[in-house]
Each structure stands twice: as structure tokens, then as C-alpha cells.
Amino acid sequence: MIDLKEIFETQHMIDREHLDIRTITMGISLRDCADGYYKRATQKIYDKITRNAEKLVSVGEDIEREMGIPIVNKRISVTPMALVAEASDTEDYVPFALAMDRAADTCGVNFIGGFSALVQKGFTRGDMRLIRSIPEALAVTKYVCSSINVASTRAGINMDAVRLMGEIIKATAERTADQDGLGCAKLVVFCNAVEDNPFMAGAFHGVGEAECVINVGVSGPGVVCHALREVRGASIDVVADTVKKTAFKVTRMGQLIAREASMRLGVPFGIVDLSLAPTPAQGDSVARILEEMGLERCGTHGTTAALALLNDAVKKGGVMASSQVGGLSGAFIPVSEDEGMIAAALAGTLTIDKLEAMTCVCSVGLDMIAVPGDTPAETIAAIIADEAAIGMINNKTTAVRIIPAPGKKVGDLVEMGGLLGTAPVMAVHTESSAAFIHRGGRIPAPLNALRN
């Protein structure tokens, strides 16, 4: 039973501490939309998405109004489009992105993910066509997000894909230069991508998923930060226990919303993603949680240890509050989307090298980082390779979402607005990685991949 105290506590978390459901994401399989004629295929894609998701936004709004719990985003993820489009008679996959975009607009969702390919061990023709289409696809669409998986613990790192994605990110930035390279904010490169991620830009509906599912992403950095203020001066054990208890409360709300949305839409419940996802708003920052633990500024010595504690405690607390936990489930550190990280980057405490160390223990990777517009494609590829190596060796999901902002230099700001926030342009090493990147080939899977 939920008592009166818990009701008031939840209301306080919503009103004062930025507690919300970050996203309800409907995953839709498009495997039956493949067709030899691309115009038929794109029409099938549009029809199936709009048929399945026509009530997603209205149901989300009804739940939000009736329960008083903010649901910030309603989103859609689909089967990796390279798999669906490969049978079609076209070299250009931009029409498939346009079909996704049109469907998202019709349904009224915030984003649609799945303009994706899985190339950790090599390319098919469809994979290559999709990747080559990304710059134009992200320039001419509003809602479409793209992701490419270039590595896994079992397959190793496809260095040809890493090199190519460095070039594609640069091309996407240049194609959307009138928006400071905004297209790159909708493009993520993964190692060990998961099939049930509800968060953008990396969401896609994996081939092992059901026909249609509802996945929910919760959020609550502000709630955790407030809870830690109540235990200032206490031991680290108390800090960990406080985060666990708070994560339990946040996730329980996510489970409630997921079940309700599933029932009303007549779609199976998939997972709750436990991730703490910050926003640019004051009081909704993962960086401020780390500082509340005792760090003068996020990025200083001790930051990685504090983040490890936070990530682990969130998992331990949240997993007890939901019947099905999945997605990424941890703590996100997107620089432009976290006001505390923006401040730390501007102060010079938080650097790309430090962020890379932090990604060893957190949910994803180098996320929403702006770098100078003249950064070479090989340097971007090398950053991707470093992050993929962390994921491959540690058997975890890592990713890179990086914006080489055209015409910007270190210290400038890239204003993206909304949840995407403001990105300080951060310095990269000027020494070249080109010879290493142009070797190509595949970094072999580590010994710990041999588990059978």
C-alpha cells in the first residue's frame, strides 16, 4: 500500500526536485516492411509506424494529466533501417529517413530513432548505403536520430567503420553548419549497443525484440541531489545507501507509468531504464550530485570514484523497484545537457580526457561534446576508437556523440536549445592519430569475450 506520506513525498519531488518520466518510447518492428521497390517500402514504414503509434502521445498526455507526473518526451524506435532498406532498389536511403520523419510528425512524437546499422564485424551493402546517407538524412529531417554500432566485446572493433564514422560526423556537421552542426547531436556511435534503449539519439528496436513494446526512461538527478543534502558529512556508506533508496523511489514511479501505458495502448511492457538523465535546468544535474558528495568541482580528482559509486547505487536501488530493467541504466554525463558539467567545462576542470576516464564507470560515454570545427576526421575517429576500446574490454556499452562545430574554436559556445542545451567547445589533442586510423582492419575481440 502507498501511504499518504509517500504521496506527499512524490508530489514534492515533482514540484521542487525536477522528478519526471524522461521518455515513453514505443519500439516497433519494421522487418515486415522490406520491399524490392523502395517507394512501396517507405509507404509500408510510414503506415506501420502511424498505425501502431497513433495513440502514443494522447495516452501519454492522459496519464500525465491524471497522475500528475510529468512525461517529458514521447518517442518511437524502429528496427535498424539498414536491415529494412537493404532489399530495396535504391542506393540512396534518405527516402527512408524522410518516411520515418513524416511518421514521427504525424504521430506528434519528439524523436524517432533507428536510422541505424550494426557493423561491429563488417559492412553489408545496405549498411554502407545507410551510413553514406546519414549527413543528408539528418540535414533534411527534424525528428530522425541515427546510431551506428562499430564494436562489441564479442566481435572487437571494426576500425574501417571507426574511420568512416569520423568522416561521416565531419560531413554531418558541415551539412548542418547553418545550425552549428546540430545534425551531429542526433548521431551516436556505439560499442555494445543495447536493443531496448529508450533514450535518444541511440534508440533502435533490436531484432530480438517483440513486434511492438513500451519502454520507459526515468530521471531524477535533482531528487538524488536533494536527498544527499540531507546526509552532508555522513560516511560514504550512508551516501551509497541514500542513493539506492532514492533510486528505488524514482524507478517505482517509472514502473507504474510503464505498466499503465502498456495497458492503455495494448502493447507489451518492455523495460524501465534506470538512467539518471540530466537537463540544462538548474537543480537537474548529475555533476551537482558528484559535487554534493564532496567535490569542489566536477572533473577534479575523485570525480571518477564518486561517479562509480553513483552509477552502482542507482542500479542496485532501481533494480528492486521494477520487474524488468534494461536499456542503459546508470548515470548519463552529456556535457551540453547538464548545467553543472557546462560550468565545469567552462572552468577548465572538466576535460575530454577526464570525461573519458569517467566513461569507464558510468552509463554510456562521451556524450554531447562540442569540439573545434577544424578538428580532423581522424581525430574524431580516434576518440571513437578509444571509447569503443573501453566498452569492448569492460563488456559495457560506450558511445560517442560529438559535435565538431563549424567555425567554432575552444571557449566558444554552441547553443542548441531545449534539452540539448549549450555545449562549450572543448580542446582536443593536436598531435595526429591519422596513421593509426588509416591502418584499417579490425582490433580483435579480447580474451574475456571467450566465455563459452
Secondary structure, 3 states (H helix, E strand, C coil): CCCHHHHHHHHHHHHHCCCEEEEEEEEECCHHHCCCCHHHHHHHHHHHHHHHHCCHHHHHHHHHHHHCCCEEEEEEEECCHHHHHCCCCCCCCHHHHHHHHHHHHHHCCCEEEEEEEECCCCCCHHHHHHHHHHHHHHHHCCCEEEEEEEEECCCEEEHHHHHHHHHHHHHHHHHCHHHCCHHHHHEEEEECCCCCCCCCCCCCCCCCCCCEEEEEEEECHHHHHHHHHCCCCCCHHHHHHHHHHHHHHHHHHHHHHHHHHHHHHCCCEEEEECCECCCCCCCCCHHHHHHHCCCCCCCCCCHHHHHHHHHHHHHHHHCCCCCCECCCCCECCEHHHCHHHHHHHHHCCCCHHHHHHHCCCCCCCEEEEEEECCCCHHHHHHHHHHHHHHHHHHCCCEEEEEEEECCCCCCCEEECCHHHCEEEECCCCCCCCHHHHCCCCEECCCHHHCCC
